[in-house]
Structures are given as structure tokens and as C-alpha cells.
Amino acid sequence: MFDFFNNPQSLLHGSSRVLAIGLVTFLAGIYGAYLYHGHLPIAALVSMHAMTIIGPTLLKIGYVMRLLAQHRLTTHPVAVVV
């Protein structure tokens, strides 16, 4: 698991996935909780409201992962002469 976070290229791809999942979760939660006018069971309605919280959380985590990956891709380590 730590290899995933140490490789900036895989971290960048992973952040794109997290961002996409967060966006889909957030939009589905908004639609189900506020825009859908049909009858939903209470468990589904609670899940939709929870998705409006989980979606933006995933967006924030994905964005920080993207910033970290871009920072690691742009920095070049300086060679140490002993």
C-alpha cells in the first residue's frame, strides 16, 4: 500500500479515480435526496443524504492526493555529494 503513495504517477491516477467517484457520489446523493420526487424507503433516503456528505469528502481527499502527486512529479531531488 505504501508503494502506491510513494509512486507519484500511480498516486495521480488514483486521485483521478477518487475524484470521479466523489463527484458521482455527490451528484447521485443530491439527485436522490433533493431532486427525486418519488417514494423512497427510509434507508435509501438516509443513504442519499449520507452521500451528500461522503461525496465532497472524497473530492477533498482526491484533490489533496492530486496536489501531492503533482508536487512530487515537479520536484527533482538534488544529488548529494559525499
Beta strands, then each sheet from edge to edge (+ up, - down):
end
